[in-house]
Amino acid sequence: MDIVGFLKSQFICHLLICYIFIVSGLIINFIQLFTLILWPINKQLFRKINCRLAYCISSQMVMLLEWWSGTNCTLYTDPESYNKYGKENAIVILNHNFEIDFLCGWNFCERFGVLGSSKVLAKKELSYMPIIGWMWYFLEIVFCKRKWDEDRKTVMQKLLNLRDYPENFWFLIHCEGTRFTEQKHQISMQVAEAKGLPKLKYHLLPRTKGFAVTVQCLRNVVSAVYDSTLNFRNNENPTLLGVLNGKKYHADLYVRQVIHILILFCHTEMRIPLEEVPEDEQECSNWLHKLYQEKDAFQEEYYRTGTYPAVPVVPPRRPWTLLNWLFWALLLLYPLFKLLINMINSGSSLTLASFAFVIVIASVGVRWMIAVTEINKGSTYGNNDNKQKQK
C-alpha cells in the first residue's frame, strides 16, 4: 500500500473528515434557520440561498467519492441526450441495492450541476436527523410516513409547491420504497404472484402510487424521466466505509440511443419525455411495472456481458466539491489543532481525559453515521407479511 493509501485508511483521518462534516453541517443548519425570515418576504431568494447552503453539505459527501476514493465514472450516451442533462427538470428513478446508492445519485446530480437543488422522496424519520435531514427540510424535500392514506395529501401539496421552483432540479425517487435484500425480494415476489404480475429477478416490485402522484403534480414542470439502475463493475460491493478508507470503485453510465437508456455509476438511465408517461394513475402504474420488467431484462444483460454498446465518455469532475471541502477544512482544523496544543501544554489530567472522552464520542458518532447506510442495518420496510398491500 502506498503512503497516501495508508493515510486514507487511518481512523484519525476519518475522525477529521467527520469533524469537518459535522461542525460545518451544524453551522450551515444554523444559517439556514435564519433564512426563514426571507420566506414571507422573498420566497425565491430563500430557495436560491438554501440551494447554495445545501450544496456546501452534500458536496462534502460527493467529494469523498470523487476525490478521496477516486471512484471512476464513465458515461455511455448520445450527444443529444448528454446536452440536456442539467438543463431541464427531471424525475430520476433510482434502484436501491447498494449502501452508497444515494451517494451515486448525488454524484450524478453534481456532474451536471443540480446537486444543490436536487429533491428526494424520503421517509419522515430522516427529517429529524441533524445536518442532512435538517438541510432537506429547508430544501422543501418531500417527506412521507409510508402510510399512503396519511401521506397522499401531504405529498401532493409538497410536490405542487415545487412548480414555481427557481432552479433546475432533479427529483430522485426510489420506486421500490426500500433497499433490496433477499428477504424483501422473496416477499415482493410473493406479492407479484398473488397479483398476477411478472416476477422480477433483480428488483423489488415498484410502489406505484408515489410515482404516479409525482408525475401528476410535476407535469408541465418536469421535462423528462431518467430511469436509473445502479451497478458496479467486477461484482464490486461498495460501502461508505470503503469510500472513507479511500477504496476506489468503478462505475459506468450508459445511454441506449433507441429509447435513451442512461446509466450512471453503473446506473442505467432512460431519458423519457414526460408526456409519454400516462397521467391516469392505473395506466401510470402499468407503465411503471412494464418499465421495471425492462430494467430487469437489461440488468440480466449487464450481468451477462459486463459492458454496454456505446461510446464511453467521462464527464469531468467539477472542482467545486473539493474547493468547498478545503474551505471548511482550513476554517475548522486550525482552531481544533490550536485547542489540542493548548490542552497538551496545560498538562491537566482532567482536560486530557475530557478530550479523550470527546474522541470516544466522536468515534461512536462516526460508526453510527456509517451504520445508517449499511444494508444489514437498513429499514424493515418491505419485510412485512406478504399479505400487506403494495403501495
C-alpha beads as a LAMMPS data file, in Angstrom:
LAMMPS data file: protein, C-alpha beads

391 atoms
390 bonds

1 atom types
1 bond types

-500.0 500.0 xlo xhi
-500.0 500.0 ylo yhi
-500.0 500.0 zlo zhi

Masses

1 110.0

Atoms # bond

1 1 1 0.000 0.000 0.000
2 1 1 1.353 3.470 -0.894
3 1 1 1.695 6.156 1.755
4 1 1 -1.393 8.071 0.540
5 1 1 -3.499 4.921 0.609
6 1 1 -2.198 4.113 4.083
7 1 1 -3.118 7.565 5.384
8 1 1 -6.608 7.344 3.900
9 1 1 -7.239 4.134 5.821
10 1 1 -6.270 5.626 9.200
11 1 1 -9.044 6.259 11.704
12 1 1 -7.639 9.645 12.693
13 1 1 -8.205 10.855 9.111
14 1 1 -11.768 9.558 9.250
15 1 1 -12.319 11.445 12.511
16 1 1 -11.038 14.681 10.989
17 1 1 -13.248 14.274 7.913
18 1 1 -16.286 13.607 10.077
19 1 1 -15.389 16.518 12.366
20 1 1 -15.337 18.876 9.378
21 1 1 -18.612 17.469 8.048
22 1 1 -20.451 17.593 11.386
23 1 1 -19.278 21.036 12.523
24 1 1 -19.691 22.671 9.108
25 1 1 -23.075 20.982 8.713
26 1 1 -24.340 22.313 12.021
27 1 1 -23.047 25.799 11.177
28 1 1 -24.898 25.675 7.843
29 1 1 -28.078 24.359 9.522
30 1 1 -27.848 27.330 11.902
31 1 1 -27.522 29.750 8.984
32 1 1 -30.450 28.057 7.237
33 1 1 -32.568 28.684 10.308
34 1 1 -32.041 32.423 9.912
35 1 1 -33.018 32.297 6.231
36 1 1 -36.589 31.553 7.332
37 1 1 -37.141 35.297 7.743
38 1 1 -36.827 35.565 3.948
39 1 1 -39.681 33.157 3.207
40 1 1 -42.572 35.621 3.649
41 1 1 -40.559 38.440 2.068
42 1 1 -38.896 36.791 -0.941
43 1 1 -39.544 33.053 -1.251
44 1 1 -37.449 32.637 -4.387
45 1 1 -34.407 34.267 -2.769
46 1 1 -34.865 31.938 0.222
47 1 1 -34.807 28.968 -2.154
48 1 1 -31.741 30.111 -4.077
49 1 1 -29.762 30.735 -0.893
50 1 1 -30.703 27.350 0.537
51 1 1 -29.672 25.584 -2.667
52 1 1 -26.168 27.021 -2.180
53 1 1 -26.105 26.217 1.529
54 1 1 -27.288 22.662 0.879
55 1 1 -24.542 22.252 -1.707
56 1 1 -21.968 23.078 0.988
57 1 1 -23.143 19.984 2.900
58 1 1 -23.957 17.406 0.228
59 1 1 -20.891 18.224 -1.876
60 1 1 -18.657 17.106 1.004
61 1 1 -20.089 13.594 0.646
62 1 1 -19.593 13.688 -3.116
63 1 1 -16.013 14.894 -2.583
64 1 1 -15.295 11.681 -0.667
65 1 1 -16.456 9.610 -3.626
66 1 1 -14.862 11.646 -6.409
67 1 1 -11.620 12.932 -4.903
68 1 1 -10.917 10.914 -1.743
69 1 1 -11.695 7.434 -3.059
70 1 1 -11.113 8.389 -6.720
71 1 1 -14.067 6.307 -7.879
72 1 1 -14.239 6.173 -11.679
73 1 1 -17.378 7.219 -13.508
74 1 1 -17.791 6.505 -17.226
75 1 1 -20.782 7.744 -19.208
76 1 1 -22.111 5.887 -22.269
77 1 1 -24.551 8.198 -24.018
78 1 1 -25.501 10.024 -27.190
79 1 1 -24.626 13.714 -27.640
80 1 1 -28.263 14.806 -27.939
81 1 1 -29.197 13.424 -24.514
82 1 1 -25.904 14.475 -22.919
83 1 1 -26.536 18.105 -23.840
84 1 1 -29.864 18.089 -21.959
85 1 1 -28.544 16.861 -18.618
86 1 1 -28.647 19.604 -16.025
87 1 1 -30.563 21.941 -18.334
88 1 1 -34.027 20.560 -17.628
89 1 1 -36.103 19.470 -14.659
90 1 1 -36.317 15.685 -14.450
91 1 1 -37.642 12.791 -12.383
92 1 1 -34.839 10.291 -11.761
93 1 1 -35.900 6.723 -10.915
94 1 1 -33.214 5.015 -8.831
95 1 1 -32.940 1.439 -7.641
96 1 1 -31.904 0.742 -4.073
97 1 1 -29.385 -2.123 -3.959
98 1 1 -26.170 -0.724 -2.524
99 1 1 -25.078 1.034 0.632
100 1 1 -23.887 4.106 -1.282
101 1 1 -26.542 4.303 -3.996
102 1 1 -27.707 7.628 -2.525
103 1 1 -24.154 8.922 -2.913
104 1 1 -24.025 7.791 -6.525
105 1 1 -27.283 9.605 -7.192
106 1 1 -25.771 12.762 -5.712
107 1 1 -22.685 12.288 -7.856
108 1 1 -24.878 12.149 -10.942
109 1 1 -26.501 15.432 -9.870
110 1 1 -23.101 17.027 -9.198
111 1 1 -21.638 16.155 -12.597
112 1 1 -24.440 18.114 -14.256
113 1 1 -24.733 20.983 -11.771
114 1 1 -28.018 20.220 -9.975
115 1 1 -26.732 18.793 -6.691
116 1 1 -27.725 21.758 -4.532
117 1 1 -31.301 21.791 -5.835
118 1 1 -31.869 18.026 -6.070
119 1 1 -35.011 16.681 -4.370
120 1 1 -35.968 13.296 -2.953
121 1 1 -38.997 11.449 -1.616
122 1 1 -37.727 10.466 1.836
123 1 1 -39.105 8.791 4.945
124 1 1 -40.314 11.171 7.640
125 1 1 -37.784 9.927 10.219
126 1 1 -34.929 11.431 8.198
127 1 1 -36.299 14.942 8.687
128 1 1 -35.247 14.748 12.355
129 1 1 -31.651 13.781 11.549
130 1 1 -29.196 16.652 12.152
131 1 1 -27.299 18.089 9.196
132 1 1 -28.708 16.173 6.190
133 1 1 -32.262 15.825 7.481
134 1 1 -32.397 19.465 8.589
135 1 1 -30.782 20.537 5.315
136 1 1 -33.542 18.694 3.433
137 1 1 -36.209 20.496 5.438
138 1 1 -35.007 23.852 4.095
139 1 1 -34.790 22.398 0.577
140 1 1 -38.519 21.571 0.719
141 1 1 -37.845 17.854 0.452
142 1 1 -40.961 15.663 0.293
143 1 1 -41.168 13.534 3.446
144 1 1 -43.630 10.679 3.904
145 1 1 -44.642 8.259 6.690
146 1 1 -45.004 5.321 4.248
147 1 1 -48.709 5.128 5.053
148 1 1 -50.277 6.231 1.822
149 1 1 -53.688 7.135 3.247
150 1 1 -51.933 9.657 5.506
151 1 1 -49.223 10.652 3.029
152 1 1 -51.176 11.353 -0.142
153 1 1 -52.439 14.847 0.699
154 1 1 -49.117 15.979 2.219
155 1 1 -47.025 14.583 -0.648
156 1 1 -49.254 16.222 -3.262
157 1 1 -49.060 19.595 -1.535
158 1 1 -45.260 19.430 -1.227
159 1 1 -44.893 18.473 -4.885
160 1 1 -47.232 21.211 -6.071
161 1 1 -45.131 23.716 -4.122
162 1 1 -42.195 22.841 -6.403
163 1 1 -43.998 24.006 -9.532
164 1 1 -42.541 27.514 -9.244
165 1 1 -39.067 26.454 -8.075
166 1 1 -36.493 28.945 -9.430
167 1 1 -33.645 26.454 -10.035
168 1 1 -33.400 23.454 -12.351
169 1 1 -33.901 20.400 -10.165
170 1 1 -33.913 16.615 -10.379
171 1 1 -36.417 14.729 -8.263
172 1 1 -34.781 11.465 -7.156
173 1 1 -37.194 8.673 -6.296
174 1 1 -36.691 5.047 -5.198
175 1 1 -39.859 3.444 -6.542
176 1 1 -39.104 0.162 -4.759
177 1 1 -39.545 2.034 -1.493
178 1 1 -36.779 0.239 0.369
179 1 1 -33.327 -1.231 -0.150
180 1 1 -33.129 -4.613 -1.911
181 1 1 -32.441 -7.667 0.263
182 1 1 -33.087 -11.332 -0.477
183 1 1 -35.762 -11.500 2.226
184 1 1 -37.581 -8.444 0.897
185 1 1 -37.253 -9.778 -2.648
186 1 1 -38.878 -13.088 -1.724
187 1 1 -41.789 -11.275 -0.061
188 1 1 -42.123 -8.887 -3.001
189 1 1 -42.266 -11.747 -5.492
190 1 1 -44.951 -13.475 -3.432
191 1 1 -46.993 -10.295 -3.804
192 1 1 -46.256 -10.285 -7.563
193 1 1 -47.540 -13.847 -7.829
194 1 1 -50.683 -13.002 -5.867
195 1 1 -51.367 -10.016 -8.125
196 1 1 -50.592 -11.833 -11.362
197 1 1 -47.597 -9.606 -12.157
198 1 1 -44.437 -10.895 -13.868
199 1 1 -41.715 -11.676 -11.338
200 1 1 -38.542 -9.609 -11.215
201 1 1 -35.114 -11.106 -10.669
202 1 1 -33.048 -8.083 -9.643
203 1 1 -35.624 -5.603 -8.330
204 1 1 -38.497 -5.367 -5.891
205 1 1 -41.934 -4.543 -7.210
206 1 1 -42.226 -0.774 -7.626
207 1 1 -44.647 1.015 -5.329
208 1 1 -46.515 2.916 -7.953
209 1 1 -48.715 5.398 -6.098
210 1 1 -45.929 7.752 -5.092
211 1 1 -44.524 7.788 -8.622
212 1 1 -47.965 8.374 -10.169
213 1 1 -48.655 11.343 -7.885
214 1 1 -45.179 12.748 -8.594
215 1 1 -45.837 12.602 -12.342
216 1 1 -49.285 14.184 -11.942
217 1 1 -48.055 17.052 -9.766
218 1 1 -44.882 17.830 -11.720
219 1 1 -46.326 17.510 -15.222
220 1 1 -45.530 20.628 -17.292
221 1 1 -42.735 21.383 -14.799
222 1 1 -40.535 18.346 -15.358
223 1 1 -39.383 17.625 -18.922
224 1 1 -38.267 14.003 -18.702
225 1 1 -37.898 10.823 -16.663
226 1 1 -34.428 9.277 -16.270
227 1 1 -34.710 5.629 -15.335
228 1 1 -31.641 4.645 -13.328
229 1 1 -30.312 1.271 -12.180
230 1 1 -27.122 1.138 -10.135
231 1 1 -24.406 -1.452 -10.781
232 1 1 -20.674 -1.750 -10.211
233 1 1 -18.038 -3.482 -12.296
234 1 1 -16.473 -6.800 -11.365
235 1 1 -19.174 -7.527 -8.777
236 1 1 -17.865 -4.747 -6.552
237 1 1 -19.988 -4.177 -3.450
238 1 1 -19.144 -0.601 -2.421
239 1 1 -19.732 0.680 1.101
240 1 1 -19.452 4.063 2.756
241 1 1 -16.701 2.653 4.962
242 1 1 -14.838 1.577 1.825
243 1 1 -15.159 5.088 0.390
244 1 1 -13.962 6.544 3.693
245 1 1 -10.951 4.201 3.558
246 1 1 -10.119 5.586 0.102
247 1 1 -11.093 2.429 -1.779
248 1 1 -11.548 3.054 -5.491
249 1 1 -14.636 1.675 -7.244
250 1 1 -15.521 1.522 -10.934
251 1 1 -18.806 2.702 -12.396
252 1 1 -20.463 3.142 -15.794
253 1 1 -23.141 5.465 -17.133
254 1 1 -24.848 4.095 -20.244
255 1 1 -27.412 5.596 -22.640
256 1 1 -29.149 3.328 -25.125
257 1 1 -29.867 5.539 -28.115
258 1 1 -33.086 3.869 -29.298
259 1 1 -35.055 4.571 -26.122
260 1 1 -32.451 6.780 -24.462
261 1 1 -31.429 4.453 -21.655
262 1 1 -28.790 6.021 -19.430
263 1 1 -26.603 4.517 -16.695
264 1 1 -24.515 6.443 -14.157
265 1 1 -22.163 4.824 -11.728
266 1 1 -23.149 1.724 -13.417
267 1 1 -26.500 3.418 -13.412
268 1 1 -28.968 2.685 -16.176
269 1 1 -30.800 5.824 -17.076
270 1 1 -33.567 6.250 -19.627
271 1 1 -34.472 9.736 -20.797
272 1 1 -38.216 9.583 -21.393
273 1 1 -40.204 12.713 -22.306
274 1 1 -42.766 13.136 -19.516
275 1 1 -45.644 13.405 -21.976
276 1 1 -45.038 9.733 -22.801
277 1 1 -45.793 8.729 -19.200
278 1 1 -49.572 8.150 -18.704
279 1 1 -51.382 10.599 -16.434
280 1 1 -54.094 8.182 -15.299
281 1 1 -52.997 6.503 -12.048
282 1 1 -53.751 2.933 -13.141
283 1 1 -52.169 3.404 -16.565
284 1 1 -49.153 5.033 -14.908
285 1 1 -48.912 2.034 -12.561
286 1 1 -48.970 -0.373 -15.502
287 1 1 -46.347 1.738 -17.291
288 1 1 -44.036 1.632 -14.275
289 1 1 -44.410 -2.143 -13.871
290 1 1 -43.506 -2.576 -17.540
291 1 1 -40.513 -0.284 -17.073
292 1 1 -39.244 -2.449 -14.220
293 1 1 -39.628 -5.584 -16.322
294 1 1 -37.457 -3.909 -18.974
295 1 1 -34.974 -2.823 -16.297
296 1 1 -34.767 -6.393 -15.065
297 1 1 -34.053 -7.736 -18.544
298 1 1 -31.444 -5.046 -19.083
299 1 1 -29.842 -5.876 -15.752
300 1 1 -29.616 -9.505 -16.820
301 1 1 -27.787 -8.433 -19.971
302 1 1 -25.361 -6.303 -17.979
303 1 1 -24.506 -9.164 -15.640
304 1 1 -24.004 -11.454 -18.626
305 1 1 -21.724 -9.185 -20.686
306 1 1 -20.349 -6.656 -18.187
307 1 1 -20.335 -3.873 -20.776
308 1 1 -22.540 -1.501 -22.783
309 1 1 -22.837 -0.993 -26.553
310 1 1 -21.965 2.688 -26.803
311 1 1 -19.041 5.083 -26.974
312 1 1 -17.754 5.913 -23.473
313 1 1 -17.431 9.492 -22.258
314 1 1 -16.042 10.567 -18.878
315 1 1 -17.901 13.661 -17.586
316 1 1 -15.231 15.872 -15.985
317 1 1 -15.138 16.228 -12.249
318 1 1 -16.071 19.744 -11.256
319 1 1 -13.613 21.335 -8.799
320 1 1 -16.282 22.860 -6.548
321 1 1 -16.749 19.833 -4.285
322 1 1 -13.040 19.771 -3.476
323 1 1 -12.757 23.555 -3.088
324 1 1 -15.756 23.633 -0.770
325 1 1 -14.243 20.900 1.418
326 1 1 -10.847 22.627 1.517
327 1 1 -12.521 25.857 2.603
328 1 1 -14.231 24.198 5.551
329 1 1 -11.103 22.182 6.409
330 1 1 -8.953 25.320 6.617
331 1 1 -11.623 27.152 8.570
332 1 1 -12.241 24.415 11.161
333 1 1 -8.982 22.486 11.554
334 1 1 -6.871 25.453 12.703
335 1 1 -8.916 26.157 15.875
336 1 1 -9.088 22.400 16.562
337 1 1 -5.307 21.962 16.422
338 1 1 -4.761 25.156 18.429
339 1 1 -7.102 23.868 21.124
340 1 1 -5.367 20.487 21.141
341 1 1 -1.915 22.084 21.553
342 1 1 -3.169 24.274 24.398
343 1 1 -4.670 21.245 26.128
344 1 1 -1.436 19.282 25.849
345 1 1 0.604 22.228 27.122
346 1 1 -1.708 22.661 30.097
347 1 1 -0.828 19.174 31.323
348 1 1 -4.154 18.915 33.148
349 1 1 -5.246 15.304 33.586
350 1 1 -8.895 16.337 33.643
351 1 1 -8.517 18.284 30.413
352 1 1 -6.793 15.400 28.638
353 1 1 -9.382 12.947 29.958
354 1 1 -12.159 15.207 28.665
355 1 1 -10.521 15.342 25.247
356 1 1 -10.180 11.543 25.200
357 1 1 -13.878 11.278 26.087
358 1 1 -14.768 13.574 23.166
359 1 1 -12.699 11.351 20.843
360 1 1 -14.608 8.276 22.028
361 1 1 -17.941 10.025 21.477
362 1 1 -16.807 11.147 18.028
363 1 1 -15.779 7.568 17.197
364 1 1 -19.207 6.308 18.185
365 1 1 -20.769 9.054 16.067
366 1 1 -18.695 8.086 13.031
367 1 1 -19.715 4.457 13.416
368 1 1 -23.367 5.438 13.760
369 1 1 -23.287 7.544 10.592
370 1 1 -21.748 4.666 8.652
371 1 1 -24.258 2.187 10.091
372 1 1 -27.136 4.253 8.712
373 1 1 -26.068 3.228 5.186
374 1 1 -25.375 -0.456 5.902
375 1 1 -27.764 -2.926 4.315
376 1 1 -27.981 -5.160 7.389
377 1 1 -28.934 -2.102 9.464
378 1 1 -31.487 -0.866 6.960
379 1 1 -35.200 -0.285 7.261
380 1 1 -37.537 -3.219 7.960
381 1 1 -39.954 -1.654 5.498
382 1 1 -40.783 -4.359 2.959
383 1 1 -40.208 -7.215 5.408
384 1 1 -43.864 -7.252 6.362
385 1 1 -46.289 -10.078 5.777
386 1 1 -46.787 -10.769 2.101
387 1 1 -50.474 -10.128 2.535
388 1 1 -49.713 -6.454 3.085
389 1 1 -50.867 -4.381 0.211
390 1 1 -48.176 -2.989 -2.069
391 1 1 -48.327 0.762 -2.211

Bonds

1 1 1 2
2 1 2 3
3 1 3 4
4 1 4 5
5 1 5 6
6 1 6 7
7 1 7 8
8 1 8 9
9 1 9 10
10 1 10 11
11 1 11 12
12 1 12 13
13 1 13 14
14 1 14 15
15 1 15 16
16 1 16 17
17 1 17 18
18 1 18 19
19 1 19 20
20 1 20 21
21 1 21 22
22 1 22 23
23 1 23 24
24 1 24 25
25 1 25 26
26 1 26 27
27 1 27 28
28 1 28 29
29 1 29 30
30 1 30 31
31 1 31 32
32 1 32 33
33 1 33 34
34 1 34 35
35 1 35 36
36 1 36 37
37 1 37 38
38 1 38 39
39 1 39 40
40 1 40 41
41 1 41 42
42 1 42 43
43 1 43 44
44 1 44 45
45 1 45 46
46 1 46 47
47 1 47 48
48 1 48 49
49 1 49 50
50 1 50 51
51 1 51 52
52 1 52 53
53 1 53 54
54 1 54 55
55 1 55 56
56 1 56 57
57 1 57 58
58 1 58 59
59 1 59 60
60 1 60 61
61 1 61 62
62 1 62 63
63 1 63 64
64 1 64 65
65 1 65 66
66 1 66 67
67 1 67 68
68 1 68 69
69 1 69 70
70 1 70 71
71 1 71 72
72 1 72 73
73 1 73 74
74 1 74 75
75 1 75 76
76 1 76 77
77 1 77 78
78 1 78 79
79 1 79 80
80 1 80 81
81 1 81 82
82 1 82 83
83 1 83 84
84 1 84 85
85 1 85 86
86 1 86 87
87 1 87 88
88 1 88 89
89 1 89 90
90 1 90 91
91 1 91 92
92 1 92 93
93 1 93 94
94 1 94 95
95 1 95 96
96 1 96 97
97 1 97 98
98 1 98 99
99 1 99 100
100 1 100 101
101 1 101 102
102 1 102 103
103 1 103 104
104 1 104 105
105 1 105 106
106 1 106 107
107 1 107 108
108 1 108 109
109 1 109 110
110 1 110 111
111 1 111 112
112 1 112 113
113 1 113 114
114 1 114 115
115 1 115 116
116 1 116 117
117 1 117 118
118 1 118 119
119 1 119 120
120 1 120 121
121 1 121 122
122 1 122 123
123 1 123 124
124 1 124 125
125 1 125 126
126 1 126 127
127 1 127 128
128 1 128 129
129 1 129 130
130 1 130 131
131 1 131 132
132 1 132 133
133 1 133 134
134 1 134 135
135 1 135 136
136 1 136 137
137 1 137 138
138 1 138 139
139 1 139 140
140 1 140 141
141 1 141 142
142 1 142 143
143 1 143 144
144 1 144 145
145 1 145 146
146 1 146 147
147 1 147 148
148 1 148 149
149 1 149 150
150 1 150 151
151 1 151 152
152 1 152 153
153 1 153 154
154 1 154 155
155 1 155 156
156 1 156 157
157 1 157 158
158 1 158 159
159 1 159 160
160 1 160 161
161 1 161 162
162 1 162 163
163 1 163 164
164 1 164 165
165 1 165 166
166 1 166 167
167 1 167 168
168 1 168 169
169 1 169 170
170 1 170 171
171 1 171 172
172 1 172 173
173 1 173 174
174 1 174 175
175 1 175 176
176 1 176 177
177 1 177 178
178 1 178 179
179 1 179 180
180 1 180 181
181 1 181 182
182 1 182 183
183 1 183 184
184 1 184 185
185 1 185 186
186 1 186 187
187 1 187 188
188 1 188 189
189 1 189 190
190 1 190 191
191 1 191 192
192 1 192 193
193 1 193 194
194 1 194 195
195 1 195 196
196 1 196 197
197 1 197 198
198 1 198 199
199 1 199 200
200 1 200 201
201 1 201 202
202 1 202 203
203 1 203 204
204 1 204 205
205 1 205 206
206 1 206 207
207 1 207 208
208 1 208 209
209 1 209 210
210 1 210 211
211 1 211 212
212 1 212 213
213 1 213 214
214 1 214 215
215 1 215 216
216 1 216 217
217 1 217 218
218 1 218 219
219 1 219 220
220 1 220 221
221 1 221 222
222 1 222 223
223 1 223 224
224 1 224 225
225 1 225 226
226 1 226 227
227 1 227 228
228 1 228 229
229 1 229 230
230 1 230 231
231 1 231 232
232 1 232 233
233 1 233 234
234 1 234 235
235 1 235 236
236 1 236 237
237 1 237 238
238 1 238 239
239 1 239 240
240 1 240 241
241 1 241 242
242 1 242 243
243 1 243 244
244 1 244 245
245 1 245 246
246 1 246 247
247 1 247 248
248 1 248 249
249 1 249 250
250 1 250 251
251 1 251 252
252 1 252 253
253 1 253 254
254 1 254 255
255 1 255 256
256 1 256 257
257 1 257 258
258 1 258 259
259 1 259 260
260 1 260 261
261 1 261 262
262 1 262 263
263 1 263 264
264 1 264 265
265 1 265 266
266 1 266 267
267 1 267 268
268 1 268 269
269 1 269 270
270 1 270 271
271 1 271 272
272 1 272 273
273 1 273 274
274 1 274 275
275 1 275 276
276 1 276 277
277 1 277 278
278 1 278 279
279 1 279 280
280 1 280 281
281 1 281 282
282 1 282 283
283 1 283 284
284 1 284 285
285 1 285 286
286 1 286 287
287 1 287 288
288 1 288 289
289 1 289 290
290 1 290 291
291 1 291 292
292 1 292 293
293 1 293 294
294 1 294 295
295 1 295 296
296 1 296 297
297 1 297 298
298 1 298 299
299 1 299 300
300 1 300 301
301 1 301 302
302 1 302 303
303 1 303 304
304 1 304 305
305 1 305 306
306 1 306 307
307 1 307 308
308 1 308 309
309 1 309 310
310 1 310 311
311 1 311 312
312 1 312 313
313 1 313 314
314 1 314 315
315 1 315 316
316 1 316 317
317 1 317 318
318 1 318 319
319 1 319 320
320 1 320 321
321 1 321 322
322 1 322 323
323 1 323 324
324 1 324 325
325 1 325 326
326 1 326 327
327 1 327 328
328 1 328 329
329 1 329 330
330 1 330 331
331 1 331 332
332 1 332 333
333 1 333 334
334 1 334 335
335 1 335 336
336 1 336 337
337 1 337 338
338 1 338 339
339 1 339 340
340 1 340 341
341 1 341 342
342 1 342 343
343 1 343 344
344 1 344 345
345 1 345 346
346 1 346 347
347 1 347 348
348 1 348 349
349 1 349 350
350 1 350 351
351 1 351 352
352 1 352 353
353 1 353 354
354 1 354 355
355 1 355 356
356 1 356 357
357 1 357 358
358 1 358 359
359 1 359 360
360 1 360 361
361 1 361 362
362 1 362 363
363 1 363 364
364 1 364 365
365 1 365 366
366 1 366 367
367 1 367 368
368 1 368 369
369 1 369 370
370 1 370 371
371 1 371 372
372 1 372 373
373 1 373 374
374 1 374 375
375 1 375 376
376 1 376 377
377 1 377 378
378 1 378 379
379 1 379 380
380 1 380 381
381 1 381 382
382 1 382 383
383 1 383 384
384 1 384 385
385 1 385 386
386 1 386 387
387 1 387 388
388 1 388 389
389 1 389 390
390 1 390 391
